Amino acid sequence: MLHLATPTSERWLRQVDQRLDLVLIDHAHCEKKAASTALNLIFAYVEDQELCRAMTEIVNEELEHFHLVLDLLRRRGIRFRRLTPSAYGRKLNDLVRKQEPARAVDRLLVAGLIEARSCERFQQLADHVDDQELATFYQSLFESEARHHTTYTKLARNYAPPEEVNRRLDELALLEAAIVEQGESEPRMHS
């Protein structure tokens, strides 16, 4: 369903156990970036009304999630602040081809893979943490992230034949898996 080529490792869950506060702060930043990505796609592909409508819904939902995470941080006494982002998103976006319509396909598929990884990580968090509030919170986000992944993948098929999109999704999923397996020293939502 999520087109991920590798599951989250135990290494990431150990990072979560060591610095859950940083993962929660980074989660807020990720929601903000997800809204920005969707908004940028509206500007880039303004003539595609289906895409614009879908992205508007995603922008609104991601900003709602951003506020929910900010509320969660406030309740827990965790100060929202800048963090050095993980290299995950940059490395994935570096894979985007430069010429249209391949660029549109890749931008949508990369956004979809990021949503898929977030979805998978939310489920991991829900299953892993002992904190019932957090487990319930992350379980509640799972469905919308999965829907976002599906939306991005479906929209990519407006820019190339389905078999080409599926082939490229498989390629990008393998590259995404390699990025995730490299990991990072600092705990982040996508480290």
Secondary structure, 3 states (H helix, E strand, C coil): CCCCCCCCCHHHHHHHHHCHHHHHHHHHHHHHHHHHHHHHHHHHCCCCHHHHHHHHHHHHHHHHHHHHHHHHHHHCCCCCCCCCCCCHHHHHHCCCCCCCCHHHHHHHHHHHHHHHHHHHHHHHHHHHCCCHHHHHHHHHHHHHHHHHHHHHHHHHCCCCCHHHHHHHHHHHHHHHHHHHHHCCCCCCCCC
